[in-house]
Amino acid sequence: MLQAINLRKSYNSLEVLKGIDLTIQRAEIVSIVGSSGAGKSTLLHILGTLDEPDAGEVLFDGQNITNLGRTALARFRNRHIGFVFQFHNLLPEFTAIENVCLPAYLADRSENEVRVRARELLGLLNLDHRVDHKPSEMSGGEQQRVSVARALINSPEIIFADEPSGNLDSKNAQELHELFFWLRKEFGQTFVIVTHNDTLAQMADRTIVMRDGHIIEG
């Protein structure tokens, strides 16, 4: 489903990615591990179209998305890709359901349809009692589940997660990891996850190990 071909990226004189080739299959859960500075997050951001490579291509179902213009790329990202980050990135002034609905509103879907789907997702993630709560009124684990619901609202083909359990205690981290695998089982969801969590890395279908801008394993 997703293919990276000879990706290279530098920041000033620092070469972060040094010719990355990678293929992700549909409904696969892939973890990316490596020490700080190995290039993991940079690779994730390029695969997720949040950053551009200096060279190389990213193909999605055979389409070269590297060449899309800014507007077309934003539309593609909104409709095909979901994101889960370490610090939730929820808007503090909005309720759980409002945070979940935002990506779907940007896709010009009807408000009624979106709110129904958002409630369904929050219910699936055991957040029925938090629908109208703001982030400050929820635990860290609950906030992260809201961010997962937000990532799912547009039924993306792939979800990119950057240290999704890095800010959670061990119990909530384990529940989040199990949630990813449940979503794969129920919806055929594809995940690419950057993590320092050994348990999550070992649970994945495949673990990609990075070092100094190269993939050395996986």
N, C-alpha and C positions, 0 to 999 in steps of 0.2 A: 504493500500500500504506500509506503513512504521510502524514498531512496535518496541518500546523500552521496554525491559524487565529487571527490577531490575538494572538499571544503577547506578553505584557508581563510584565516582572519588574524589581523594584527591590530594592535592599538599602539599608535606611534611606532616605536622600534621593537615593541614586544610582540613576537609571533605567538599567538595563543592556540590556533588550530593549524596543523601542518600537513594538510592533505587527508581529510577524513572521508572514508567510504563506509556506508552503513545502510542496511536494509531493515525495515520494520514490517512485519506481517500483520494482517488484519487480526484483531482479537488477541494479539500477543501482549504480554506484560513484560517490559524490558526495564531493567535497572541500569543506571550508569553510575559507576563508582570511581574513586580515585582521590588522591590527596588534593588539598586546596591549591589552586593554580594550575590544575591539570587540563582545564578547558571544558569541564563538564557543563557548567551553566551557559557558557558561550555557545556551545554546541546545541544545547536545549533551546536557547533563544533563537538561534538561526533556524533550526528545524521548525520551531513554532512561529516563524515569520516576524518575531519581535525585533530581530536584528538582521542585517544583511551580510553575506560573506564578501570578502574581497575577491574571491575566485571560487569556482565550483558551482554546482547546481543542486537544487532540492526538487525532487519529482514527487508529486502526489497523484496516485493512480495514473501515472504516466505523463501528467501535465507538469511542465516546468514552471513552478510558481515563483522561481527566483526572478523571472522577467516581468512579473506583473507590476503595473503602476501602483502608486500609493493607495489610491481609492479602491482599485480592484483587489489589492492585497488585503486591505482592511475588511472588505466585504467577504472575501474568502476566509479570513481568520475568524470572523464573527460566526460564520455558518458551518465551518468544518472543524474548528479546533476549540478545545476547552483548556483552561489553565487552573492549576491549584498551586498556590505559593505558600511559603513557610509562614508568613505573617497575615494570612487570610485576605488582606486588601479589601475588606468590606468597608463600605461607606458608613461612617458612624452615625450620621443623621437619619439613615434609612432603616426600616425594619428588615427582618429576615426575608420576608416575601418580596419586599421592594428591591433588596439587593439581588435576589435570585432573578427577578423579572428584567433587570436592566439590559442584559445582552439581547434578550428577545425583543424588547422595544426597539433597540438599535437595528434589529433585522426587520422592522416594520410589520411585526405580527400583531394581530388584534389584541387589545388589552384583556378582554374577557378570556380568550383562549390561553393567553400567557399566564394569567393568574390561576386558572384552573390547573394548568400543567405545573406551575410552581408549587401549588398546594400539594399536588400528587407527589412531587419529588421530595418535598419537606416531610411528608408523611412516610414515604419509603425510608427516609433516613432518620425516622423516629424523632422528628422535630415538630410534630403537630402542635405541641404546647408552646412553641417559640415563634410561631408564624408572625406575630405582631410585636415581637420583642426586638429592641435594637442591640447591636453587638455588645455594648457595655453591660447589657443585662444577661449575657450568655457566658458560659464557660469557654475555655480555649477549644476544647473538643467540639462543642456545639458550633462555635464560630467556624471551625474548619469544615464541619459537615455542611454548613450553609454555603461555604465556598465551593464544595463539591457539587451541591445542587445547582449553584449558579453556573458551574462549568458544564453541567449536563442539560441546561434548559433548552439549548438549540439542537439537541441530539447530535453532538459532534462525532465525527468518525474517530478522532483521537484526542486524548487528554494528555497534556504535558504537565508534570508535577515537579516542582523544584523544592527539594527538602520539605515535603509536605508534613512530615511528622517531627521536624526539627525543633518546633516550639511546643511540643506536647509531652506530657508525662508518659510513662511507659504503658499505662492502661489505655489511655486515649490513643496513643500511637498504634498499639496492637489492634484496637477497634477500627482505626482508619485503614490499616493495612488489609484487614479482613474485608472491609467495605469495598476496596478496589477489586478484590477477587470475586466478591459477590456480584458487583456490577458487570464484570466480564462474563460471569456465568449467566446472568439474567438478560443482559443487553448486548453481549458480544463486544463490550467496550475495549478499546485498545489504550494502553497506558505506556508512556515513556517517563521514567521517574529517576531524577537525580537524587541520590540519597547517601548519607553517611551511616544509615542504620543497617547494620549487618543482617539483622533478622529479615527486614524487608528485601534487601538485596538477594538473600538466599531463597526467599519465597518466589521470586520472579521466575518466569520461564527461561530467561536468559540474562546474564549479567555481563555488561560491557565495562571493561576496565580501561581507564585512560591514564596516561602519564605523559607529561610534557607535550601536550598537544597532539598525541598519537593515541589510537586505539591499540592496546597491546594484547587484549584478550577479548573474545566474545564476537 
